[in-house]
Structure formats: C-alpha cells, structure tokens
Amino acid sequence: MVDPNGGGGVGAAGQMSTRQLDQGIESVCRATNCAHPELLTALVVFLLTAAFLLVAGAALVHLRDAHEAVAAERRRTTAERDAFEQFRRRVSRLETDDPRPPDTDPPGGGAGGTLVARGARVNAARPTTDGGGPPADGLRAVRRAYDETVMSTPHHAAEYDETLTQSMAAEFTDTVASTVASGSMLTPALRQTLVRGAREAERRREEVLSELDAEEAALTEATETLEPAARATECVDVDDQSTFVDLVATTDRLDWYERDVEALLADRQDQIHDHEADHPHWFDYLYGDLPSPHPVLRAGTRVLREIRTRRDEVASAVARR
C-alpha cells in the first residue's frame, strides 16, 4: 500500500519535532543540573519508541496470532501429506497374499502343481520389501506401515486421539479399516484401494496447503495496510503548538487511512462470505484457538476505531482555533 507519509515534515504529521524534543530536554537538564543531556535525550527517545511499539503491537496482536496459527497448520498439514506419501509408497511395494493354501495344486496337477507348491513355500520364507514378514502377513505389514507413517506424525496423538482403525476409517472407509484390522489377507484389490486412498489423502492435504497460501497472503496484505494505519494514529500529537495547517494535514492523513482500512475490511468480508459458501467451518477450524475466528476483521475494526477517535480529537482542536 502507498504510505502518504512522504516528506520529512514531522510537524505536518502531528509528531513532536526534534527541535521541540531538544528544547524540552534542555529545560529538564537546567532544572535538574544534569551534565549529559544527550544521554537523557537517548533515554526519552527510547521510552517514547517503546511506548509506541507497545500500543501498536496491542492493536495488531490479532494478526500476529493469526500468522502463527497458519504457520502451525501448515506444519501439521505438510507432515500429514508427507506421511501419506510414505504410506502409499510402502504399500505399493508390498506383495499381495496368495488366496490359495501353499500346498494346493493348480488345475491340471502334475509337475506344474509341484512347482507352484514349491514356489509358494519358497515365497513364504522370503520377507516382503517392507520388512513385514511373509506375504501371508500383508495386512500386518499394512498396519505397521500406517502406524510408522500417518500415526507417527508429531501432532497426531494430541490432535486426533484415535486408534489406527479409527484413523483409517476417517481417511479411507469403515470397510477398508475393518478389513485391514481383522481381514485374512492383502489382496491385489485391497492394495490398490489403499494406494488410491492414500493418494487422495495427499491431494486433500495439497488443497489445504493451497488454501493456507491464500490465507497467508491475505494476512500479509492486512498487516501491510493496518500496521502503517496504526502507526499513524500513534503519531498524532494535538497540543497548543499545533498550527491550523498541521491539524488539517493530520486530518487528511487520518481520512486516507480510514478509507484504506474500510476497503480492507470490505474486501475481507467478501472473502469470508465466498469462502464459507464452499467451506463453512474453515475459519473456525483454522482460528479456533484465537479469541475470534476472524482476526483480520477484529484487528481492522480496532484500528479503524482508533483512527476515528484520533480524528475527533483533531477536529476538536481545529474547532478551538
């Protein structure tokens, strides 16, 4: 956003000038007989800056908390996406279970049957690429893969507090979860279903990450608008030394920021309305731990109220001139 603070006319901005500050420091030093006025000047400047940062920070704390909430959700979503990718790759490498008993000859019997039976016995002695035992234990390997990937994300236990079967039911289906938990074998169809479901879980996380990108951009835009507006209200200093020209310039500046903040709030309300049409609980989900699910509106309303309060003060000073 364009900042209308251009130029070095501090007085026009309603701020205390350097000359006024120095004169005040000299008066204090004469009254207290201090030997180092420059040190007192530095201390006063530091205290004024700290006071400004404290007040401005209070107005924008909602945006800071929102940035942190988005960053935390990005970490969780990225971890889940990567976990499902790992699970998918591990399952795709598993050998499926042979639905026939190892000693059953295929139709036709004879030498071919001996070879198949021997092959099954040899296969049963060979561990899978997942390290999960023989092919007959394919479902056990699936459960271990899910536990070591999806269930092992840093936030999973604290956020979801669910068993492996409950998690798989939520991500796949109740039938798939039940089959993995208590079925007799990993069939080619089930393996394909798991791979396809894991890929879909990845895609859903990618969509959330895209939404988080958009929300982060919106928060950045709001910060770039509200931070200078809050700073402008903190710089207003109406006293008997303010000239009529100073006061008019301050009023113009506050009017500019008011329009800027009003436009931001209107745009944000439109964004919320459009987003909630497709994702009704998105903001409650994302900002559920904050005082409000709409931190931009909360911060913007607070800054707008402060702008109007300060402008009323300036208008009263103008009326007294």
C-alpha positions in Angstrom: 0.0 0.0 0.0 1.1 3.6 -0.6 2.1 5.4 2.5 1.1 9.1 2.4 3.8 9.9 5.0 6.1 11.3 2.3 8.5 14.1 3.0 10.3 15.0 6.2 7.7 17.4 7.6 7.3 15.9 11.0 5.2 18.7 12.2 2.7 18.2 9.4 2.3 14.6 10.5 1.4 15.7 14.0 4.5 14.4 15.6 6.8 16.0 18.1 9.7 17.6 16.2 13.3 17.1 17.0 13.7 20.7 17.9 10.8 20.6 20.3 12.3 17.4 21.9 15.7 19.0 22.3 14.2 22.2 23.9 12.3 20.1 26.3 15.4 18.1 27.3 17.4 21.3 27.8 14.7 22.6 30.1 14.8 19.4 32.2 18.6 19.5 32.3 18.6 23.1 33.5 16.1 22.3 36.2 18.0 19.2 37.4 21.5 20.3 36.7 22.3 17.2 34.7 25.7 17.1 33.0 24.9 14.8 30.0 21.7 16.0 28.2 22.5 13.7 25.2 22.0 10.6 27.5 18.7 11.9 28.7 17.7 12.6 25.1 18.5 9.0 24.2 16.6 7.6 27.1 13.5 9.7 26.3 13.6 8.6 22.7 13.9 5.0 23.7 10.9 5.3 26.1 8.8 7.0 23.6 9.6 4.4 20.9 8.9 1.6 23.4 5.6 3.1 24.3 4.6 3.4 20.6 5.6 -0.2 19.9 3.6 -1.4 22.9 0.4 0.3 21.8 0.8 -0.5 18.1 1.6 -4.1 19.0 -1.6 -4.4 21.0 -3.6 -3.3 18.0 -2.0 -5.8 15.7 -1.6 -8.8 18.1 -4.5 -10.5 16.4 -2.7 -10.6 13.1 0.5 -11.9 14.7 -1.5 -14.7 16.3 -3.2 -15.4 13.0 0.1 -15.7 11.3 1.3 -18.2 13.9 -1.9 -20.2 13.6 -1.5 -20.5 9.8 2.2 -21.5 10.2 1.3 -24.2 12.7 -1.4 -25.6 10.5 1.0 -25.6 7.6 3.4 -27.7 9.5 0.8 -30.2 10.5 -0.7 -30.5 7.0 2.7 -30.9 5.4 3.6 -33.6 7.9 0.4 -35.5 7.1 0.8 -35.1 3.4 4.3 -36.5 3.5 3.2 -39.3 5.8 0.5 -40.5 3.4 3.0 -40.3 0.6 5.4 -42.6 2.5 2.5 -45.0 3.4 1.4 -45.1 -0.2 4.9 -46.0 -1.4 5.4 -48.7 1.2 2.0 -50.3 0.5 2.6 -50.2 -3.3 5.8 -52.3 -2.7 4.1 -55.0 -0.6 3.4 -58.4 -2.2 -0.2 -59.5 -2.0 -1.2 -62.7 -0.3 -1.9 -65.8 -2.4 -5.6 -66.7 -1.8 -4.8 -70.4 -2.3 -3.2 -72.5 0.5 0.5 -73.1 -0.2 0.0 -76.9 -0.8 -2.9 -76.6 -3.2 -2.0 -77.6 -6.8 -3.4 -75.5 -9.6 -5.9 -77.1 -12.0 -4.1 -79.8 -14.0 -1.9 -81.0 -11.1 1.3 -82.9 -12.1 4.7 -81.4 -12.3 3.2 -77.9 -12.6 1.5 -78.4 -9.3 4.7 -79.4 -7.6 6.5 -76.2 -9.0 3.7 -74.0 -7.8 3.6 -75.6 -4.3 7.3 -75.3 -4.0 7.2 -71.7 -5.3 4.6 -70.9 -2.6 6.8 -72.4 0.1 9.8 -70.6 -1.1 7.9 -67.4 -1.3 6.6 -67.8 2.2 10.1 -68.0 3.5 11.0 -64.7 1.8 10.3 -61.4 3.7 8.5 -58.6 1.9 10.2 -55.5 0.7 8.5 -53.7 3.6 10.3 -56.0 6.1 7.0 -57.1 7.4 7.3 -60.9 7.1 5.9 -63.3 4.5 3.2 -62.3 2.0 0.5 -64.0 4.2 1.2 -61.3 6.7 0.5 -58.5 4.2 -2.2 -56.8 6.4 0.2 -56.8 9.3 2.7 -55.0 7.1 0.0 -52.5 6.1 -0.8 -51.8 9.7 2.8 -51.4 10.6 3.3 -49.0 7.7 0.4 -46.9 8.7 1.5 -46.8 12.3 5.0 -45.8 11.3 3.9 -43.0 8.9 0.5 -41.5 9.4 0.1 -42.3 13.1 3.6 -41.2 13.9 3.3 -37.6 12.8 4.3 -35.3 15.7 0.9 -33.9 16.3 -1.3 -37.0 15.6 -1.8 -38.3 19.1 -2.5 -34.9 20.7 -4.8 -33.6 17.9 -6.8 -36.7 16.9 -6.5 -39.1 19.8 -7.8 -42.1 17.8 -6.8 -45.7 17.1 -5.3 -46.9 13.9 -8.7 -48.4 12.8 -10.5 -45.1 13.6 -7.9 -43.1 11.6 -8.1 -45.4 8.6 -11.9 -45.3 8.7 -11.8 -41.5 8.6 -9.3 -41.4 5.7 -10.5 -44.4 3.7 -13.8 -46.1 4.6 -15.1 -48.2 7.5 -15.0 -51.3 5.3 -11.3 -50.7 4.4 -10.4 -50.0 8.0 -12.2 -53.2 9.2 -10.6 -55.3 6.5 -7.1 -54.1 7.4 -7.7 -54.6 11.1 -9.3 -58.1 11.0 -9.1 -59.4 7.4 -7.3 -62.5 6.4 -5.1 -61.3 3.5 -3.9 -58.4 1.5 -5.5 -58.9 -1.9 -4.4 -57.0 -5.1 -7.7 -55.1 -5.0 -7.3 -54.0 -1.4 -3.7 -52.9 -2.0 -4.9 -50.8 -4.9 -7.7 -49.4 -2.8 -5.1 -48.4 -0.1 -2.8 -46.9 -2.7 -5.6 -44.9 -4.3 -7.0 -43.8 -0.9 -3.6 -42.6 0.3 -3.1 -40.6 -2.9 -6.5 -39.0 -2.4 -5.4 -38.1 1.2 -2.3 -36.5 -0.2 -4.4 -34.5 -2.6 -6.7 -33.3 0.1 -3.7 -32.0 2.1 -2.4 -30.3 -1.0 -5.7 -28.4 -1.3 -5.5 -27.3 2.3 -1.9 -26.1 1.7 -3.1 -24.1 -1.2 -5.8 -22.5 1.0 -3.2 -21.7 3.6 -1.1 -20.0 1.0 -4.1 -17.8 0.1 -4.8 -17.1 3.7 -1.2 -16.2 4.4 -1.2 -13.7 1.5 -4.4 -12.2 2.9 -2.8 -11.8 6.3 0.3 -10.2 4.8 -1.9 -7.7 2.9 -3.8 -6.9 6.0 -0.6 -6.3 8.0 0.8 -4.0 5.3 -2.4 -2.0 5.5 -3.1 -1.9 9.2 0.4 -1.5 10.5 1.1 1.9 9.0 -2.5 3.0 9.8 -2.0 2.1 13.5 1.4 3.8 13.4 -0.3 7.0 12.0 -2.7 7.1 14.9 0.1 6.8 17.4 1.9 9.7 15.8 -0.9 12.2 16.2 0.0 14.8 18.8 -2.5 17.6 19.3 -1.3 20.4 21.5 -1.3 24.1 21.8 1.8 24.3 19.5 0.0 22.6 16.6 -0.9 25.1 13.8 -4.1 25.0 11.8 -2.1 23.7 8.8 -0.7 20.9 10.9 -4.1 19.9 12.1 -5.6 19.9 8.6 -2.7 17.8 7.3 -3.3 15.3 10.1 -7.0 15.2 9.3 -6.2 14.4 5.7 -3.8 11.7 6.7 -6.3 10.0 9.0 -9.0 10.3 6.3 -6.7 8.5 3.9 -6.0 5.7 6.3 -9.7 5.4 7.2 -10.6 4.8 3.6 -7.8 2.3 3.2 -8.8 0.3 6.3 -12.5 0.4 5.3 -11.6 -1.0 1.9 -9.6 -3.8 3.5 -12.5 -4.7 5.8 -15.0 -4.8 2.9 -12.7 -7.0 0.8 -12.1 -9.3 3.8 -15.8 -9.7 4.4 -16.3 -10.6 0.8 -13.5 -13.2 1.1 -15.1 -14.7 4.2 -18.5 -14.9 2.5 -17.2 -16.5 -0.6 -15.0 -19.0 1.3 -17.7 -20.0 3.7 -20.0 -20.9 0.9 -17.7 -23.8 0.0 -16.0 -24.4 3.4 -18.4 -23.3 6.1 -16.1 -24.2 9.0 -12.8 -23.2 7.6 -12.1 -20.1 9.8 -13.4 -21.8 12.9 -11.1 -24.7 12.2 -8.1 -22.5 11.4 -8.5 -19.9 14.2 -10.4 -21.9 16.7 -7.8 -21.3 19.5 -7.9 -17.5 19.0 -10.4 -15.0 20.6 -12.1 -14.6 17.2 -12.3 -16.8 14.1 -11.9 -13.5 12.1 -8.6 -11.9 13.3 -8.4 -9.5 10.3 -11.8 -8.1 11.0 -11.0 -7.8 14.7 -7.7 -6.1 14.1 -9.1 -3.8 11.4 -12.1 -2.8 13.4 -9.8 -1.9 16.3 -7.5 0.2 14.1 -10.5 1.9 12.4 -12.0 2.8 15.8 -8.7 4.3 16.9 -8.4 6.3 13.7 -11.8 7.8 14.2 -11.1 8.6 17.8 -7.9 10.5 17.0 -9.6 12.3 14.1 -12.3 13.5 16.5 -9.6 14.9 18.8 -8.1 16.7 15.8 -11.5 18.1 14.8 -12.0 19.4 18.3 -8.6 21.1 18.2 -9.5 22.7 14.8 -12.8 24.0 16.3 -10.8 25.7 19.1 -8.6 27.6 16.6 
